[in-house]
Amino acid sequence: MVTLTWLYVGFLFLLLLANFYVTRLISNRLWQPFYDTLEKIEKFNIEQQNVPQFTKSVIEEFKKLNQAISKLISDNVKAFRIQKEFTENASHELQTPLAVFQSKLDMLLQEPELNQNQAAILLSLYEAASRLSRMNKNLLLLAKIENNQYSILEPVDISGVVNEVIPYFKEQSISRNLQISTNITNMSVLNASRPLVEILVNNLILNAISHNRLNGRIDIQGTIEELSISNTSDQTALNADHLFKRFSKFSKSTSSSGLGLSLIQQICNYHHWQVKYFYKNDMHSFTIIF
């Protein structure tokens, strides 16, 4: 009798186990189209502008889901492409009239009959035009990066680029009596786009000068793994959450386009690097981690 009981229990256990695996197998097959769709959505990158092709399903609900997602992605890809094309085309078209406008203002500023008020108004217009021109160039550059138009990579000596760029800012640093110290002897040679690396370093140093105080200092430190540029300032710690957003401005400077740090982040993203902001010992630091 005991033996029969155990046999009955064993049979029930095997039956439950078989039922569990059969149910699991059916469930996996039933939900497989959903998991395929989920995987393709997770891998989707709007910058590649390719609408994922979902696995066909005989289940009506999954078919409707895939159709709805495909339409949503297609609409977003189209809007993204139109936005990028508009930014690039608008920037191209603005270059010539902006250059003409600046040239005419420059000629007017050199007129000997200008009185003080007229000169001040023209100078204000010239500064605004210069800022607009820089903003336009940065927007065009951002569009080119997003369109992968800097696809040529080559070995780039980061310390060499830093040493080449620093002399360009000699007059600006002297006018504000800034001390620039460098320690970049052991930096890596990285496979990167040299024009973008030059723009990156240029913007970092320009940012350190523009937002510095009189009689301040700039420290440039480089290692195999990172490049860090720190500067003194009259400002306290900045809001890191909004720092790299386009048109974010964290100083009262009217010459800033609001795109410099966004451009730095975009260049880092392009090379799969990281950019981080720190505030320590009254110094603002931007660190590029390779």
WOCOR-V167665 format. One record per helix or strand of 3 or more residues. SS is the DSSP state (helix for helix, strand for strand). FROM is the first residue (numbers start at 1). LEN is the number of residues. Records with the same first field share a line. If there is no record, write none. Layout:
# WOCOR-V167665
SS->FROM-LEN, FROM-LEN
This chain:
# WOCOR-V167665
helix->2-42, 46-3, 60-50, 116-31, 158-18, 194-17, 260-11
strand->154-4, 179-5, 189-4, 217-6, 226-6, 274-7, 283-7
